[in-house]
Every structure is written in structure tokens, then in C-alpha cells.
Amino acid sequence: MEFLVTFQPIWTVIVAILFFGIVFWAFSGKRKKHYEDIAQSVVDEDDDALESTDKEKKHV
């Protein structure tokens, strides 16, 4: 039982460091270009889908 009393604060610190590390990594400036590319690809895919739908409507 004494082990758990000692381990709990250590575990809390490890998890907090891990959490803030992931948050910092996700929002770092190096990842910004990657996220912008992903966001743009979604918009491009929607535009392509709309264009193909318009072409299909013209053939009917």
C-alpha cells in the first residue's frame, strides 16, 4: 500500500508531462504547414465532388 502512495504523485507528473508534450507537439509551428495541407485537401476534394455532380446533371 505504501508503494501506491509513493507511485501516485510520480504517475501524475509523468502523465501531465506527456499531456503537455503532446499538446505542444500538436500546436507547434512545424506542424502548421501539414495541417494547412490537410485542410486544403478537404476543400479540394469537395470542389472536385461538386464539379463531377454538375457534369452528371448536364448529361441527364
Backbone as CSV, one residue per row, in Angstrom:
resi,resn,N_x,N_y,N_z,CA_x,CA_y,CA_z,C_x,C_y,C_z
1,MET,0.824,-1.193,0.000,0.000,0.000,0.000,0.868,1.256,0.000
2,GLU,1.978,1.183,0.688,2.875,2.333,0.737,3.445,2.633,-0.654
3,PHE,3.590,1.583,-1.459,4.078,1.755,-2.825,3.128,2.651,-3.629
4,LEU,1.816,2.426,-3.480,0.848,3.231,-4.206,0.871,4.687,-3.780
5,VAL,1.099,4.935,-2.507,1.162,6.299,-2.008,2.363,7.021,-2.610
6,THR,3.456,6.312,-2.825,4.649,6.892,-3.425,4.496,6.998,-4.943
7,PHE,3.891,6.017,-5.565,3.805,5.952,-7.017,2.788,6.927,-7.602
8,GLN,1.715,7.215,-6.903,0.650,8.064,-7.433,1.148,9.457,-7.822
9,PRO,1.884,10.189,-7.004,2.366,11.514,-7.440,3.335,11.429,-8.623
10,ILE,4.151,10.386,-8.637,5.086,10.217,-9.752,4.302,9.974,-11.038
11,TRP,3.307,9.116,-10.987,2.477,8.826,-12.150,1.746,10.085,-12.631
12,THR,1.250,10.888,-11.708,0.560,12.122,-12.064,1.494,13.071,-12.815
13,VAL,2.709,13.206,-12.344,3.681,14.079,-13.002,4.028,13.544,-14.397
14,ILE,4.230,12.252,-14.522,4.554,11.651,-15.823,3.420,11.882,-16.818
15,VAL,2.187,11.663,-16.410,1.043,11.843,-17.298,0.881,13.320,-17.674
16,ALA,1.088,14.225,-16.725,0.977,15.659,-17.020,2.045,16.089,-18.026
17,ILE,3.269,15.625,-17.855,4.343,15.952,-18.801,4.021,15.397,-20.178
18,LEU,3.529,14.183,-20.226,3.150,13.568,-21.500,2.031,14.360,-22.177
19,PHE,1.024,14.742,-21.422,-0.098,15.510,-21.970,0.375,16.836,-22.555
20,PHE,1.137,17.595,-21.780,1.596,18.895,-22.270,2.579,18.742,-23.429
21,GLY,3.336,17.664,-23.441,4.232,17.403,-24.563,3.454,17.160,-25.850
22,ILE,2.387,16.381,-25.767,1.560,16.113,-26.951,0.868,17.393,-27.422
23,VAL,0.355,18.178,-26.494,-0.301,19.437,-26.854,0.695,20.372,-27.529
24,PHE,1.883,20.495,-26.968,2.909,21.361,-27.556,3.280,20.866,-28.947
25,TRP,3.448,19.558,-29.114,3.804,18.984,-30.413,2.701,19.247,-31.448
26,ALA,1.445,19.060,-31.036,0.328,19.207,-31.979,0.161,20.647,-32.449
27,PHE,0.426,21.608,-31.572,0.222,23.004,-31.927,1.524,23.736,-32.251
28,SER,2.601,23.014,-32.444,3.873,23.665,-32.758,3.840,24.221,-34.177
29,GLY,4.674,25.184,-34.442,4.727,25.826,-35.744,5.152,24.885,-36.851
30,LYS,5.930,23.883,-36.529,6.391,22.940,-37.544,5.233,22.149,-38.146
31,ARG,4.186,21.929,-37.396,3.052,21.133,-37.867,2.030,21.986,-38.615
32,LYS,2.145,23.303,-38.570,1.152,24.193,-39.167,0.991,23.922,-40.664
33,LYS,2.078,23.802,-41.396,2.016,23.557,-42.837,1.299,22.234,-43.121
34,HIS,1.592,21.224,-42.328,0.952,19.920,-42.501,-0.563,20.034,-42.324
35,TYR,-0.994,20.724,-41.282,-2.424,20.880,-41.029,-3.095,21.720,-42.111
36,GLU,-2.405,22.743,-42.611,-2.963,23.554,-43.688,-3.134,22.733,-44.955
37,ASP,-2.170,21.867,-45.257,-2.275,20.997,-46.430,-3.466,20.050,-46.305
38,ILE,-3.654,19.495,-45.118,-4.787,18.589,-44.894,-6.113,19.347,-45.046
39,ALA,-6.183,20.538,-44.478,-7.412,21.326,-44.573,-7.704,21.683,-46.025
40,GLN,-6.686,22.034,-46.775,-6.885,22.393,-48.181,-7.302,21.179,-49.010
41,SER,-6.770,20.012,-48.685,-7.135,18.817,-49.445,-8.618,18.487,-49.276
42,VAL,-9.161,18.746,-48.108,-10.587,18.502,-47.883,-11.408,19.449,-48.745
43,VAL,-11.007,20.705,-48.820,-11.719,21.686,-49.633,-11.603,21.310,-51.110
44,ASP,-10.416,20.889,-51.538,-10.215,20.493,-52.931,-11.068,19.286,-53.290
45,GLU,-11.163,18.326,-52.388,-11.992,17.147,-52.635,-13.457,17.537,-52.765
46,ASP,-13.927,18.478,-51.952,-15.314,18.926,-52.046,-15.557,19.611,-53.380
47,ASP,-14.609,20.424,-53.841,-14.750,21.087,-55.128,-14.807,20.068,-56.253
48,ASP,-13.962,19.047,-56.191,-13.972,18.002,-57.208,-15.302,17.259,-57.217
49,ALA,-15.848,16.998,-56.055,-17.129,16.294,-55.958,-18.249,17.150,-56.546
50,LEU,-18.218,18.450,-56.293,-19.239,19.337,-56.842,-19.133,19.411,-58.359
51,GLU,-17.924,19.472,-58.879,-17.734,19.527,-60.327,-18.246,18.259,-60.998
52,SER,-17.966,17.103,-60.416,-18.436,15.847,-61.012,-19.957,15.758,-60.938
53,THR,-20.559,16.284,-59.894,-22.018,16.286,-59.768,-22.626,17.192,-60.828
54,ASP,-22.011,18.352,-61.056,-22.506,19.264,-62.080,-22.408,18.633,-63.465
55,LYS,-21.340,17.906,-63.742,-21.170,17.251,-65.038,-22.227,16.173,-65.226
56,GLU,-22.530,15.445,-64.155,-23.540,14.396,-64.239,-24.906,14.986,-64.512
57,LYS,-25.217,16.126,-63.931,-26.511,16.760,-64.134,-26.663,17.241,-65.582
58,LYS,-25.569,17.669,-66.196,-25.620,18.157,-67.577,-25.880,17.030,-68.553
59,HIS,-25.434,15.808,-68.210,-25.616,14.660,-69.097,-27.036,14.115,-69.050
60,VAL,-27.794,14.476,-68.040,-29.146,13.931,-67.889,-30.138,14.693,-68.677
